[in-house]
């Protein structure tokens, strides 16, 4: 399993990575700090999941990117906002598979990851 976490804050990437490894110890987790790097590298690896922060550098392209990415992989939006915010709602409407708040508890993160992979 290949997962990409994209956020400009390293501690958030490390936290999500630790939860992923609790669920799937053999998962390969890649990290990026801005959307431009994600866009450049996304075709180098076949990802099973992209976890994308909506507030990282380059995010002005996030709607277009999510629209294309959902054709190939699962996408979770990682956000400082709530699922009811206009930005999160818009990305979910575009087809993102899930939403994860940056204030989520460990159990919420794990539940979201399991939910996204339980969908067909």
Order of alpha helices (4+ residues) and beta strands (2+ residues): beta-alpha-beta-alpha-beta-alpha-beta-alpha-beta-alpha
